[in-house]
Amino acid sequence: MLNWALLIVSATILIGLSLYSMRVAGDQDESGFLVANNSLGPFVAAATLIATGYSGFVFIGSPGVVYEYGSLELFSNAFYTPAFLIATLFFANYLRRKARTLGSRTMPEYIAQTHSSGMAGRWLQGVVAVIIILLLSVFLVSQIKAIGLLVSGWLGISPTMGALLITLLVIGYTMFGGLRAVAWTDAVMVLGMVFASCAIAYVVFIEIGMGELIARLDVINPELANPSSGAPYGDSPASALLLLPYAFLWAAALPFMSVRFLAIKQNVSMARVGIWVAILGLLLNFTPLAGLYAKAYFPDLASPDMAMPTFLAEGVSPLMSSVITLFILFAMKSTANSLMHTVSTALSYDLRAALGLHEGFTTTMTFNRLMVLIVGICGFVGMAYMPPVMILWLGILGNGTLMASLFGVTLCSTFWQGNSAGAFASIATGFSVSAFLLLGTDLGWVQGPLYGCLASAACYVGVSLVTRRALNPAVSSL
């Protein structure tokens, strides 16, 4: 009953914030739904960025990786904070200013406007939107699965029923308030996430002690406490360093992350946003410790992704377990609402713009909200029929491949401007290389997307240069 009460109270608060944000934004302009009327202050901007980045994969996936492969994940996970900080300080301001100059409301629109103002731009916006819909839907499915695993034990219901319940809640507060509601609810949820992370650290460092924990792990397998390989990221422990560029590209290139930069107020200093990013991110780096606890005391779990639920059931008191579970649920919901918003925006705004539809029902807020509903339901159905895979790997498949697809047209275009031909080539190459390496080889999880980024950048520059030279003689002859 306590858990149900906590869920109902938190759901009421989130829905209330959503309805209030809808009233503030108004229905006259899609800008409120798409980019929160460019109104986010420093704390809310940092909170929504961190809450979205430190999602179910950190609270459920990372402890599962620690349980399966050992303590290297503790080192790897620490790179997310500096990576997000670098993206905020050295990329966000450029993106925010250029998008405001162009009038871009979404990342597909920004990519299209920076490469072509004609039919090629519309095609580019449509292609990017389709890839976002495909790959972020994969990531959304992984989030919904993580939610189901967590809520089932918390509320005493089946994983499927738990996933359905929370999916409907996330649909509810996302569809009414758009990005403003997503950001405001994230700001509330990240505070709970910080509390949960610190509570995990207290149990491991104070109540148990790292000495006892390491001794137990050594009895099971000395590799757990002191890994000699970099699994699952590569052969060498140094492979963990790849998480720094990977996480930076995640924050800068993935649309559901970078769209938050577009929503920040014009007069807000990015340094102030960066300070909050650093504080919140550092406090959230304790979560993988739950995986060490589960491995030390319960080494025969049926699935690595049960590490965090096991810690909550056995490592803390029932009251603390209830509260921490609610806050971990916040982490999952913060990413799920961002994914629903980004995918539904690609459907309701970017595909519509690519098709040249500027009037009618498709331009209304009702249509935007309907797309959120459809995306959420499709994500739940996909989760129900998904084969058994690790949540973190599924998230990397969706996020990493999307990151590789968009690397050339987002990050490379910041330093060197290509054309639409180079943009199409880089998207196709990054997508193909990353997907093949993740699905068809035994390469480390982050190496595939990073190689895809390199291939995307090479094609972006190479094809742009070749097509420019091919067009110059034709222009001269005219």
N, C-alpha and C positions, 0 to 999 in steps of 0.2 A: 504493500500500500504506500510506503514511503517513496518508493521508486516511481510509482504511477503519479503520486502527488508532485514530485519534483519535475516530472515530464510535463504535467499539465500546467504548472506555474510557469516554467520556462517557455512552453509553447505559447501561452497567453502573452507573455512579454514580447516574444519575437513577432507574433502576429500584430500586436499593438504597435510596435515600431514600424512594421511594414505598412500598416494602414496610415500611420502618421506621415511617413515618408511619401506615400502616394499623395496625400493631401498637400504636402509642401511642394512636391514636384509638379502637380497638376497634370491634366490630360491634354493640354493644348499642344504640347510639343513632345516629340519622342526623345528629346535630349535628356529629360529627367530619367526615363527608363533605360536609355543606352549608356550615358556617361554621368548620371547623377547631377546634371546641370553644371558640371565642372565645379563642384562645391565642396570637395573633401578637404578638411583641414589636416594638419600634420599627424596628429595622433590617429584619427580615423583612417587616414591613408595608410599609415604604417601598420595599423591593426588589421585592416582587411588584406593587406599584402602578406603579412605573416600568418594570419589565420588560414588563408587560402594555401600558402606554401607548406605550412606544417599541418598536414591534413591527416586523414585516416591512414595514409601510408606511413606516417611517422609514428602514430600512436598504436597502430595495429601491425603494419607491415615491417617497420624497423625492429621492434621486439621479436617479430617472427624471424627476421634475417639473423639477428643475434643468436636466437635459439638454435637455428639450423647451422650457422657457419662460425659463430664465435664473436669475440669482442671487437673485431676490426670495425664493425658497424658503428661502435661508439665514436671512433676516430673519424669515420667517414661522415657521420651525421653532423659533426661539428662544422663542416664546411658550408652548410647551407646559410648560416648567418652572415659570414663575410661575403659570400656570393650575392646574397640579396642586398647587402649594404653597397657593394660595388655597383650593382645594377641601378640602385636608387640614386647614388651620387653622380655617376658618370654617364648614364644613359637616359634616365627618366626625364631630365630637364630638356634635353634635345628633343626627345620624342614628344613631350608635352607641347613645346613651343611650335614645332613644325606641324603637328596635328592641328593646333589651334589656327595656324596660318592657313592651312588647307581646308579647314572646316571638317576634318575627319571625326566621325563619331564611333567608328569601330576599326579594329586592326585590318580587316580585309579592305575596307574603304581607304584607309591610310596607305596600304600597300599599292592599291590600284592607282590612287592619285599621285603617288610619287613616281610611277613608271609610265603612265599614259593617261591622257584626258579623253581619249576616243573609245572606239569599240573594243580595242585591245584591253583598255583599263576595265571595262565592264566584264569582259571575259575573265580577266585576272581576278577581279573581285569575286566572281562566281566560283572559279576553281578553288580559291583559298577558302571560301565558305564551305564548299563541299568537303574539302579535306578536314576542316575543323569539325564539321558535323560527324564525319566518319571516325576520326581518331579520338576526339574528346568524348564521344559516346562510349568508346572502349574504357577510357579512364573513369567515366561516370559509373559504368557498370561495376568497376572495381570498388569504388566508394560505396555504392549501395550494398555490395556483398559484405564489405567491412562493417557497415552499419548493422546489417542483419545478424552477423556473428556476435557483435557486442550487445545488441538489444535483446537477443533471445535469452541469454542468461540473466540479464538485468531485470527484465519484466516477466520472466517465466513463460515466454511464448516461443513459437517456432522461429527460426531465422527468417523464413519467408514472410511471416506475419509481421515480424519486427521491422524488416526492410520496407514493407508496404506502408506501415504506420508512419515511419519517419519520412519516407519519400513523399507521402501526401502532405505532411507538415511542411517540408521544404518547398514543395510546389506552392503551397498556400502563401507563405510570406515572400516568396520570390516573384510570383506572378503579379502581385499587386504593386509592389514598390520598386521593382527593377533594381538597377545597380545601387541606387541610394539605399534601398532597404537591405540589400546584400552587404553594403559597407557598414551601415549602422549596426546591424545584427552581428556582423563580424567583430566589431569593436567591443561589444558586450561579451561575446563568446571567447575572445582571445584572453580575457582576464581569467576566465575559468580554466582555460587551457594551461595558463602559466601556473595556476594553483595546483593543477593535477600533476604537472611535471615536477614541481618542487616537492610535492608529497611523495612521489616515487623516489626522488633523491633522498629524502629524509629516511624512508624505510630502508633503503639499501646502505646508505652511509652511516646512519646513526643507530637504527634498531638492530640491523644485522651486522654490518661492518664488512668492508671489502675483503679483509683478510680471510674471514670465514667463507665468504662467497667464492673467492678464488681457490681456496683449499678444496672445496666441494667440486668445483669445476675440474680441477686437476685430477681428482679421483676418477671422474667420468672420462675425460679426455684432455690431456695437457694442451692440445691445440685450441681448445675453446678460450682459454684465458690468454694464451700467447700464440696467435695464429702465425703459421709460417707461409701461408699463401694469402692471396688477395681475394679469394672467393667471397661473393659471387661477381666481383668487379674485374677480376683478372688473375693472372698467375702469381704476381708479386704483391706483397703488402703495399708497395708504393702505388699500386693501381688505385688505392683509395684516394690519392691526390687528384684523380680525374674528377672526383665529385665537385671540386671547386669550379672548374670551367663548366661542368655540366649544370650545376645549380645556377650559375650566372646566366647561362643561355636559357635556362628554364624561366627565370624571372624576366629576362629581356625579350625573348622570342615567342613565348607561349601567349596566345591572345587573352586567355582568362586571367593572366597575371599582368601583362603589360597594359591592358585596358584601364587598369587602376591608375596608371600614370596620366592617362588622358583626363581622368576625372578630378585631379587635384586642382585646387584653386590657383589662379594665375599668380597671386602675390605671395604664395607660401614658399618658404625657403626649403629646398630639398635637403639641406643640411639638418634642419629640424626633423624632417621626416626620417632621415638616416639615423639620427640619435635614437628615436623610438624603435626603428627596425632593429638596431643593435641590441637594445635592452630587452625587447620582447623575444628576439631570436635566441639570445644567449640563455634566457631562462627556460626555453623550451627544449634544450639539448639533453635533458636528463631522461627522456622517455625510453630510449632503448635499454636502460638498465633493467627494466621489467623483464626483458628477455633473458638476461643473465640469471635473475632470480628463478624464473620458471625452469630454466635448464638445470640449475643447481639442485632444486628440490623436486622437480617433476620431469625427469629426463625422457620419459616415454610417452609424451603427448601424441595423439593421433595426427595432429597437424601443427606445423610451426606457428601458424597464424592464431593458434589458441594460447600463445604465450601471455599476451596481455590479459585476456579474460581469466586465465589461471592465476596470474598475479593478483588481480582484483578479488578473486574468490578466496585466495589462501593467504595473501601477504598483508592485508590490511583488515581493519574491523568492518563489519557490515555497513555501518553508517558511512565510514570513509569510502568504502567501496562504492556505495550508491552515489555519493557526491562526485568522486573521481570519474565514474562511468558517465555521469551526466556531462561533465566537462570534456571528456574524450569524445562523447557524442557531438558536442559543440564543434570540435575540430573537424569531424567528418561532415557535419552539416555545412560548415563554412565553405568547404571545397565543393560539396554537392550543389549548393545554391549558385556558386560561381560558374560551375560547369553548365548547369541548366540555363543560366542567364546567357552565357556565351554561345552555346549551341542554338538556343532559341533565337538569339539575335541574328546569328548567321542565317537561320531559316526565314525569319520574319522581315529582316532589314536588308541583309547583304544579297541574298538570292533575288529578292524583289528588285533591288537596285540594278543587279546584273541583267535582269529581264526587262528593265525599263518601265516597271510598274510604279507610277508615282501618284496614283489616285485610286479611290475605292476602298473596299473593306481591308485590304492588305496594309493600308497605311494607318489604320486605327490602333489605339492602345488595346482594344479588345482582341485584335488579331495577335498582337505581341504576347498577350497573356495566354491566349489559346495555345500558342507555340510552346510556352513554358510547360503547360499541362501535358501536351503531347510528348515532349522530350522526356519529362519525368516518368510518364507511364511506360514509354519505350525502354528507358533505362532499367526500370524494375523488371519488365518482361525479359530483357536481355540477361539480367542477373539470374532469373529463375531457371534459365536454360543454359547457363554458362558451364563449361567443363571445369573440373577441379584444377586450379592453378594458383600459385602464390600471388597474393594481392599486390605486393610490391612489384613483381615482374610484370603483371598486367598493366599497372600504372606506368611503368617505364616504356612498355610497348606503345601505349597511346601517346604519352607525353614526349618520349624520346623521338619517336618517328615524326610527330608534328613539329618538334623543335628543329629537327634536321631539314624538314621540308621548307620551313620559313626562315632558316638562318640567313640565306643569301639576301632575301628581299627585305629583311628587317635590320639585322646587325651589319651586314656588308654594305648595304645601301647608306648606312650612316656615314661611312668613310669614303665610299666610292659609288657614284650613282650609275647603275646599269640601265638597260632598256627593258621593254616588255618581253622581248624574245629571251633575253638572259633570265628574266624572272620566271617565265614558264619552264625553261630548262632546269633551273636550279631547284624549283619546287619538285619536279618529277624525279630528278636525280637524288635529292636528299631523301625523299619518300622511299624510293626503291632500295637504295643502299642500306638505310637504317632498318627497314622492314626485313630485308633479306638476312642481314647479319644477326638480327634478334631472333628470327624464326627459323633460319636455315643453318646456323652455325653455333658453335659452343663458345663464341667470343664473350668476354665479360659484358655484363649488363649495360654499363655506361659507355663501353668502347664502341658498340655498334652505332648509337646515335651520334657520338662525336666524330666517327669516320664519315657518317652521313652528312654532318655539318661541313666537314672539309670538302667533300665531293660537291655539296651544294654551292659552296663559295667558289670553287674552281669553275663550275659550270656557269655561275652567275657572271663572273668576270670574263671568262673565255668566250662564251656565246655572245655576250654584249659587244665585246671588241670585234669579233668576226662579223656580226650582222651590221655593225656601224660601218666597217670598211666596205662591206658589200653594198650598202645603201649610198655611200658617198659618191662613187662614180656615177650612179644613176641620177642622183640629184644634180651633179655637175653637168651632165649631158642635157638635162632639161633647161 
